[in-house]
Amino acid sequence: MYVIAGASGNTGRIIANTLLDAGKTVKVISRNAEHVADLVAKGATAAIGNLNDAAFLTAAFKGAKAVYTLIPPTWQVTNWRQYQTETGFAIASAVQAAGVPYVVNLSSQGAHLEEGAGPISGLFYVETMLNSIPGLNVKHLRAGFFMQNFLAFTGMIKHLNLYGSSLKPDLKIPIVHARDIAAVAAEELLALDFTGNSVRFVAGAADVTMAEATSILGKAIGNPDLPYVQFSQEDELQGALKNGLPLTIAEGYRDLYHALNDGNYQDGFERNDQNTTPTSLQWFAEHEFGQAYGAAQ
């Protein structure tokens, strides 16, 4: 049996469907039964509860051959690091108590940074907790910058006629589609040929600068001259707060982007055939971003 956490999300739903298509026994975890009803109709078993509930997770993980884990994003917290730590501790405790032999864990590029990278440094501690479980075989998927992150900026682009952040315009970073992360996770879960604790980067089709990304997005919406503007960290923080982002999350992104600009965020990453995935930013821009932009208010 496979257990998939966050089964209603961008990666979990695809993973669950892939495993079901392969004829595997799948249990899906969600806080809302309606959100995984399609997976249940396809043959999955649902476990409805919260990922910060160790007792619930221990029961859900019992008998599992492998578990897919992640810390879901949330905008409803006052202390992002505390949320990550508590959820990670509940997951790790349940994995150990249930005797799960394999875990594929969604992490992030930069998770080697113990401090200074905002929410990504929180994932350092999640990786550490899982790595400390005796006998557990765990593969950490260190994903690049999600293409889906750009969807949050359709309003900015529509109303200000620019895309901006505090990231350097010429900084090349791996940009990846969530479906490619899900495909890699499903591949690892079906193979289960890893031992001990190890890392696999998931890096998208190419490393792209924010200036290049802005041009690609602009062309997809009929605005090929759309400019990229680098904001100061303080201006970006205040803009995020003005738009309703909680302070803990706005500060987390400020620290994350600072770590990216600093250069050591990408230590240990070198693009190769194994970490390169097929979906290009051009495809995302034309097939998903353009539609979201058209629907933005």
Contacts in CASP RR format, 6 or more apart in sequence:
PFRMAT RR
TARGET T0000
AUTHOR 0000-0000-0000
METHOD contacts of the structure
MODEL  1
MYVIAGASGNTGRIIANTLLDAGKTVKVISRNAEHVADLVAKGATAAIGN
LNDAAFLTAAFKGAKAVYTLIPPTWQVTNWRQYQTETGFAIASAVQAAGV
PYVVNLSSQGAHLEEGAGPISGLFYVETMLNSIPGLNVKHLRAGFFMQNF
LAFTGMIKHLNLYGSSLKPDLKIPIVHARDIAAVAAEELLALDFTGNSVR
FVAGAADVTMAEATSILGKAIGNPDLPYVQFSQEDELQGALKNGLPLTIA
EGYRDLYHALNDGNYQDGFERNDQNTTPTSLQWFAEHEFGQAYGAAQ
1 24 0 8 1.000
1 25 0 8 1.000
1 26 0 8 1.000
1 27 0 8 1.000
1 63 0 8 1.000
1 64 0 8 1.000
1 65 0 8 1.000
2 19 0 8 1.000
2 24 0 8 1.000
2 25 0 8 1.000
2 26 0 8 1.000
2 27 0 8 1.000
2 64 0 8 1.000
2 65 0 8 1.000
2 66 0 8 1.000
2 67 0 8 1.000
2 68 0 8 1.000
2 189 0 8 1.000
3 26 0 8 1.000
3 27 0 8 1.000
3 28 0 8 1.000
3 29 0 8 1.000
3 47 0 8 1.000
3 60 0 8 1.000
3 61 0 8 1.000
3 64 0 8 1.000
3 66 0 8 1.000
3 67 0 8 1.000
3 68 0 8 1.000
3 100 0 8 1.000
4 12 0 8 1.000
4 15 0 8 1.000
4 16 0 8 1.000
4 19 0 8 1.000
4 26 0 8 1.000
4 27 0 8 1.000
4 28 0 8 1.000
4 29 0 8 1.000
4 67 0 8 1.000
4 68 0 8 1.000
5 12 0 8 1.000
5 29 0 8 1.000
5 51 0 8 1.000
5 67 0 8 1.000
5 68 0 8 1.000
5 69 0 8 1.000
5 70 0 8 1.000
5 91 0 8 1.000
6 12 0 8 1.000
6 28 0 8 1.000
6 29 0 8 1.000
6 30 0 8 1.000
6 51 0 8 1.000
6 70 0 8 1.000
6 72 0 8 1.000
7 13 0 8 1.000
7 15 0 8 1.000
7 16 0 8 1.000
7 28 0 8 1.000
7 29 0 8 1.000
7 30 0 8 1.000
7 35 0 8 1.000
7 36 0 8 1.000
7 39 0 8 1.000
7 44 0 8 1.000
8 28 0 8 1.000
8 30 0 8 1.000
8 32 0 8 1.000
8 35 0 8 1.000
8 36 0 8 1.000
9 72 0 8 1.000
10 148 0 8 1.000
10 178 0 8 1.000
10 179 0 8 1.000
10 182 0 8 1.000
11 70 0 8 1.000
11 106 0 8 1.000
11 178 0 8 1.000
11 179 0 8 1.000
11 181 0 8 1.000
11 182 0 8 1.000
11 185 0 8 1.000
12 68 0 8 1.000
12 70 0 8 1.000
12 182 0 8 1.000
12 185 0 8 1.000
13 39 0 8 1.000
13 182 0 8 1.000
14 178 0 8 1.000
14 179 0 8 1.000
14 182 0 8 1.000
14 183 0 8 1.000
14 186 0 8 1.000
15 68 0 8 1.000
15 182 0 8 1.000
15 185 0 8 1.000
15 186 0 8 1.000
15 189 0 8 1.000
16 26 0 8 1.000
16 28 0 8 1.000
16 36 0 8 1.000
16 39 0 8 1.000
16 44 0 8 1.000
17 39 0 8 1.000
17 42 0 8 1.000
18 182 0 8 1.000
18 183 0 8 1.000
18 186 0 8 1.000
18 190 0 8 1.000
19 26 0 8 1.000
19 186 0 8 1.000
19 189 0 8 1.000
19 190 0 8 1.000
20 26 0 8 1.000
20 39 0 8 1.000
20 42 0 8 1.000
20 43 0 8 1.000
20 44 0 8 1.000
22 190 0 8 1.000
24 190 0 8 1.000
25 45 0 8 1.000
26 39 0 8 1.000
26 43 0 8 1.000
26 44 0 8 1.000
26 45 0 8 1.000
27 44 0 8 1.000
27 45 0 8 1.000
27 46 0 8 1.000
27 47 0 8 1.000
27 60 0 8 1.000
27 64 0 8 1.000
28 36 0 8 1.000
28 39 0 8 1.000
28 40 0 8 1.000
28 44 0 8 1.000
28 45 0 8 1.000
28 46 0 8 1.000
28 47 0 8 1.000
29 46 0 8 1.000
29 47 0 8 1.000
29 48 0 8 1.000
29 49 0 8 1.000
29 51 0 8 1.000
29 57 0 8 1.000
29 60 0 8 1.000
30 36 0 8 1.000
30 46 0 8 1.000
30 47 0 8 1.000
30 48 0 8 1.000
30 49 0 8 1.000
31 48 0 8 1.000
31 49 0 8 1.000
31 50 0 8 1.000
32 48 0 8 1.000
33 40 0 8 1.000
33 46 0 8 1.000
33 48 0 8 1.000
36 44 0 8 1.000
36 46 0 8 1.000
39 46 0 8 1.000
40 46 0 8 1.000
47 56 0 8 1.000
47 59 0 8 1.000
47 60 0 8 1.000
49 56 0 8 1.000
50 56 0 8 1.000
51 57 0 8 1.000
51 71 0 8 1.000
51 72 0 8 1.000
51 87 0 8 1.000
51 88 0 8 1.000
51 90 0 8 1.000
51 91 0 8 1.000
52 83 0 8 1.000
52 86 0 8 1.000
52 87 0 8 1.000
52 90 0 8 1.000
53 90 0 8 1.000
54 89 0 8 1.000
54 90 0 8 1.000
54 93 0 8 1.000
54 94 0 8 1.000
54 97 0 8 1.000
57 90 0 8 1.000
57 91 0 8 1.000
57 93 0 8 1.000
57 94 0 8 1.000
57 98 0 8 1.000
58 93 0 8 1.000
58 94 0 8 1.000
58 97 0 8 1.000
58 98 0 8 1.000
60 94 0 8 1.000
61 67 0 8 1.000
61 94 0 8 1.000
61 95 0 8 1.000
61 97 0 8 1.000
61 98 0 8 1.000
61 99 0 8 1.000
61 100 0 8 1.000
62 98 0 8 1.000
63 98 0 8 1.000
63 100 0 8 1.000
64 98 0 8 1.000
64 100 0 8 1.000
65 101 0 8 1.000
65 102 0 8 1.000
65 192 0 8 1.000
66 100 0 8 1.000
66 101 0 8 1.000
66 102 0 8 1.000
66 103 0 8 1.000
66 104 0 8 1.000
66 189 0 8 1.000
66 192 0 8 1.000
67 95 0 8 1.000
67 100 0 8 1.000
67 102 0 8 1.000
67 103 0 8 1.000
67 104 0 8 1.000
68 103 0 8 1.000
68 104 0 8 1.000
68 105 0 8 1.000
68 106 0 8 1.000
68 185 0 8 1.000
68 189 0 8 1.000
69 91 0 8 1.000
69 95 0 8 1.000
69 103 0 8 1.000
69 104 0 8 1.000
69 105 0 8 1.000
69 106 0 8 1.000
69 130 0 8 1.000
70 105 0 8 1.000
70 106 0 8 1.000
71 83 0 8 1.000
71 84 0 8 1.000
71 87 0 8 1.000
71 88 0 8 1.000
71 106 0 8 1.000
71 123 0 8 1.000
71 126 0 8 1.000
74 83 0 8 1.000
75 245 0 8 1.000
75 246 0 8 1.000
75 249 0 8 1.000
76 246 0 8 1.000
77 83 0 8 1.000
77 246 0 8 1.000
77 248 0 8 1.000
77 249 0 8 1.000
78 246 0 8 1.000
78 247 0 8 1.000
78 248 0 8 1.000
79 248 0 8 1.000
80 118 0 8 1.000
80 119 0 8 1.000
80 248 0 8 1.000
80 249 0 8 1.000
80 252 0 8 1.000
81 118 0 8 1.000
81 119 0 8 1.000
81 121 0 8 1.000
81 122 0 8 1.000
81 248 0 8 1.000
84 119 0 8 1.000
84 122 0 8 1.000
84 123 0 8 1.000
84 125 0 8 1.000
84 126 0 8 1.000
85 122 0 8 1.000
85 125 0 8 1.000
85 126 0 8 1.000
88 125 0 8 1.000
88 126 0 8 1.000
88 129 0 8 1.000
89 129 0 8 1.000
91 126 0 8 1.000
91 129 0 8 1.000
91 130 0 8 1.000
92 126 0 8 1.000
92 129 0 8 1.000
92 130 0 8 1.000
92 132 0 8 1.000
92 133 0 8 1.000
95 103 0 8 1.000
95 130 0 8 1.000
95 133 0 8 1.000
95 136 0 8 1.000
96 133 0 8 1.000
96 134 0 8 1.000
96 136 0 8 1.000
100 136 0 8 1.000
101 135 0 8 1.000
101 136 0 8 1.000
101 137 0 8 1.000
102 136 0 8 1.000
102 137 0 8 1.000
102 138 0 8 1.000
102 189 0 8 1.000
102 192 0 8 1.000
102 194 0 8 1.000
103 130 0 8 1.000
103 136 0 8 1.000
103 137 0 8 1.000
103 138 0 8 1.000
103 139 0 8 1.000
104 138 0 8 1.000
104 139 0 8 1.000
104 141 0 8 1.000
104 185 0 8 1.000
104 188 0 8 1.000
104 189 0 8 1.000
105 126 0 8 1.000
105 127 0 8 1.000
105 130 0 8 1.000
105 138 0 8 1.000
105 139 0 8 1.000
105 140 0 8 1.000
105 141 0 8 1.000
106 141 0 8 1.000
106 143 0 8 1.000
106 181 0 8 1.000
106 185 0 8 1.000
107 123 0 8 1.000
107 126 0 8 1.000
107 127 0 8 1.000
107 140 0 8 1.000
107 141 0 8 1.000
107 142 0 8 1.000
107 143 0 8 1.000
107 199 0 8 1.000
108 120 0 8 1.000
108 123 0 8 1.000
108 142 0 8 1.000
108 143 0 8 1.000
108 144 0 8 1.000
109 120 0 8 1.000
109 142 0 8 1.000
109 143 0 8 1.000
109 144 0 8 1.000
109 174 0 8 1.000
109 201 0 8 1.000
109 203 0 8 1.000
109 265 0 8 1.000
109 266 0 8 1.000
109 269 0 8 1.000
110 117 0 8 1.000
110 120 0 8 1.000
110 123 0 8 1.000
110 142 0 8 1.000
110 259 0 8 1.000
110 265 0 8 1.000
110 266 0 8 1.000
110 267 0 8 1.000
111 120 0 8 1.000
111 121 0 8 1.000
111 122 0 8 1.000
111 123 0 8 1.000
111 124 0 8 1.000
111 127 0 8 1.000
111 140 0 8 1.000
111 142 0 8 1.000
112 124 0 8 1.000
112 267 0 8 1.000
112 268 0 8 1.000
113 120 0 8 1.000
113 121 0 8 1.000
113 124 0 8 1.000
113 259 0 8 1.000
113 264 0 8 1.000
113 265 0 8 1.000
114 121 0 8 1.000
114 124 0 8 1.000
114 125 0 8 1.000
115 121 0 8 1.000
116 255 0 8 1.000
116 258 0 8 1.000
116 259 0 8 1.000
117 124 0 8 1.000
117 255 0 8 1.000
117 256 0 8 1.000
117 259 0 8 1.000
117 265 0 8 1.000
118 251 0 8 1.000
118 252 0 8 1.000
118 253 0 8 1.000
118 255 0 8 1.000
118 256 0 8 1.000
118 259 0 8 1.000
119 249 0 8 1.000
119 252 0 8 1.000
119 253 0 8 1.000
119 256 0 8 1.000
120 256 0 8 1.000
120 259 0 8 1.000
120 265 0 8 1.000
121 255 0 8 1.000
127 140 0 8 1.000
127 197 0 8 1.000
130 136 0 8 1.000
130 138 0 8 1.000
130 140 0 8 1.000
130 197 0 8 1.000
131 138 0 8 1.000
131 197 0 8 1.000
135 196 0 8 1.000
136 196 0 8 1.000
136 197 0 8 1.000
137 192 0 8 1.000
137 194 0 8 1.000
137 195 0 8 1.000
137 196 0 8 1.000
137 197 0 8 1.000
138 194 0 8 1.000
138 196 0 8 1.000
138 197 0 8 1.000
138 198 0 8 1.000
139 188 0 8 1.000
139 194 0 8 1.000
139 197 0 8 1.000
139 198 0 8 1.000
139 199 0 8 1.000
139 200 0 8 1.000
140 197 0 8 1.000
140 198 0 8 1.000
140 199 0 8 1.000
140 200 0 8 1.000
141 181 0 8 1.000
141 184 0 8 1.000
141 185 0 8 1.000
141 188 0 8 1.000
141 200 0 8 1.000
141 201 0 8 1.000
141 202 0 8 1.000
142 199 0 8 1.000
142 200 0 8 1.000
142 201 0 8 1.000
142 202 0 8 1.000
142 269 0 8 1.000
143 176 0 8 1.000
143 181 0 8 1.000
143 201 0 8 1.000
143 202 0 8 1.000
143 203 0 8 1.000
144 173 0 8 1.000
144 174 0 8 1.000
144 175 0 8 1.000
144 176 0 8 1.000
144 201 0 8 1.000
144 202 0 8 1.000
144 203 0 8 1.000
144 204 0 8 1.000
145 173 0 8 1.000
145 174 0 8 1.000
145 175 0 8 1.000
145 176 0 8 1.000
146 175 0 8 1.000
146 176 0 8 1.000
146 177 0 8 1.000
146 178 0 8 1.000
147 175 0 8 1.000
147 176 0 8 1.000
147 177 0 8 1.000
147 178 0 8 1.000
147 279 0 8 1.000
147 281 0 8 1.000
147 284 0 8 1.000
147 288 0 8 1.000
147 289 0 8 1.000
148 177 0 8 1.000
148 178 0 8 1.000
150 163 0 8 1.000
150 213 0 8 1.000
150 217 0 8 1.000
150 284 0 8 1.000
150 289 0 8 1.000
151 288 0 8 1.000
151 289 0 8 1.000
151 292 0 8 1.000
153 163 0 8 1.000
153 164 0 8 1.000
154 289 0 8 1.000
154 292 0 8 1.000
154 293 0 8 1.000
154 294 0 8 1.000
154 295 0 8 1.000
154 296 0 8 1.000
155 296 0 8 1.000
155 297 0 8 1.000
156 162 0 8 1.000
156 163 0 8 1.000
156 164 0 8 1.000
157 163 0 8 1.000
157 217 0 8 1.000
157 218 0 8 1.000
157 221 0 8 1.000
157 223 0 8 1.000
157 226 0 8 1.000
157 293 0 8 1.000
158 293 0 8 1.000
158 294 0 8 1.000
158 296 0 8 1.000
161 223 0 8 1.000
161 226 0 8 1.000
161 227 0 8 1.000
162 226 0 8 1.000
162 227 0 8 1.000
162 228 0 8 1.000
162 229 0 8 1.000
163 210 0 8 1.000
163 213 0 8 1.000
163 214 0 8 1.000
163 217 0 8 1.000
163 226 0 8 1.000
163 227 0 8 1.000
163 228 0 8 1.000
163 229 0 8 1.000
164 210 0 8 1.000
164 214 0 8 1.000
164 228 0 8 1.000
164 229 0 8 1.000
164 230 0 8 1.000
164 231 0 8 1.000
165 210 0 8 1.000
165 230 0 8 1.000
165 231 0 8 1.000
165 236 0 8 1.000
165 257 0 8 1.000
166 230 0 8 1.000
166 231 0 8 1.000
166 232 0 8 1.000
166 233 0 8 1.000
166 235 0 8 1.000
166 236 0 8 1.000
166 254 0 8 1.000
166 257 0 8 1.000
166 258 0 8 1.000
166 261 0 8 1.000
167 173 0 8 1.000
167 210 0 8 1.000
167 230 0 8 1.000
167 257 0 8 1.000
167 260 0 8 1.000
167 261 0 8 1.000
168 209 0 8 1.000
168 210 0 8 1.000
168 230 0 8 1.000
168 261 0 8 1.000
169 209 0 8 1.000
169 210 0 8 1.000
169 211 0 8 1.000
169 228 0 8 1.000
169 230 0 8 1.000
170 209 0 8 1.000
170 211 0 8 1.000
171 209 0 8 1.000
171 210 0 8 1.000
171 260 0 8 1.000
171 261 0 8 1.000
172 207 0 8 1.000
172 208 0 8 1.000
172 209 0 8 1.000
173 207 0 8 1.000
173 208 0 8 1.000
173 209 0 8 1.000
173 260 0 8 1.000
173 266 0 8 1.000
174 201 0 8 1.000
174 203 0 8 1.000
174 204 0 8 1.000
174 206 0 8 1.000
174 207 0 8 1.000
174 208 0 8 1.000
174 269 0 8 1.000
174 271 0 8 1.000
174 275 0 8 1.000
175 204 0 8 1.000
175 206 0 8 1.000
175 207 0 8 1.000
175 208 0 8 1.000
175 213 0 8 1.000
175 281 0 8 1.000
176 202 0 8 1.000
176 203 0 8 1.000
176 204 0 8 1.000
176 277 0 8 1.000
176 279 0 8 1.000
177 204 0 8 1.000
177 277 0 8 1.000
177 279 0 8 1.000
177 283 0 8 1.000
177 284 0 8 1.000
179 279 0 8 1.000
180 202 0 8 1.000
180 204 0 8 1.000
180 277 0 8 1.000
180 278 0 8 1.000
180 279 0 8 1.000
181 202 0 8 1.000
181 277 0 8 1.000
183 277 0 8 1.000
184 200 0 8 1.000
184 202 0 8 1.000
184 277 0 8 1.000
188 194 0 8 1.000
188 200 0 8 1.000
200 274 0 8 1.000
200 275 0 8 1.000
201 269 0 8 1.000
201 275 0 8 1.000
202 275 0 8 1.000
202 277 0 8 1.000
203 269 0 8 1.000
203 271 0 8 1.000
203 275 0 8 1.000
203 276 0 8 1.000
203 277 0 8 1.000
204 275 0 8 1.000
204 276 0 8 1.000
204 277 0 8 1.000
204 278 0 8 1.000
204 279 0 8 1.000
205 276 0 8 1.000
205 277 0 8 1.000
205 278 0 8 1.000
205 279 0 8 1.000
205 280 0 8 1.000
205 281 0 8 1.000
206 280 0 8 1.000
206 281 0 8 1.000
207 271 0 8 1.000
208 216 0 8 1.000
208 281 0 8 1.000
210 228 0 8 1.000
210 230 0 8 1.000
211 228 0 8 1.000
213 228 0 8 1.000
213 281 0 8 1.000
214 226 0 8 1.000
214 227 0 8 1.000
214 228 0 8 1.000
215 224 0 8 1.000
215 226 0 8 1.000
215 228 0 8 1.000
216 281 0 8 1.000
216 282 0 8 1.000
216 285 0 8 1.000
217 226 0 8 1.000
217 285 0 8 1.000
217 289 0 8 1.000
218 224 0 8 1.000
218 226 0 8 1.000
218 285 0 8 1.000
219 285 0 8 1.000
220 282 0 8 1.000
220 285 0 8 1.000
220 286 0 8 1.000
220 289 0 8 1.000
220 290 0 8 1.000
220 293 0 8 1.000
221 289 0 8 1.000
221 290 0 8 1.000
221 293 0 8 1.000
221 294 0 8 1.000
233 254 0 8 1.000
233 257 0 8 1.000
233 258 0 8 1.000
236 253 0 8 1.000
236 254 0 8 1.000
236 257 0 8 1.000
237 250 0 8 1.000
237 251 0 8 1.000
237 254 0 8 1.000
239 250 0 8 1.000
240 249 0 8 1.000
240 250 0 8 1.000
240 253 0 8 1.000
241 247 0 8 1.000
241 250 0 8 1.000
245 253 0 8 1.000
259 265 0 8 1.000
260 266 0 8 1.000
269 275 0 8 1.000
END
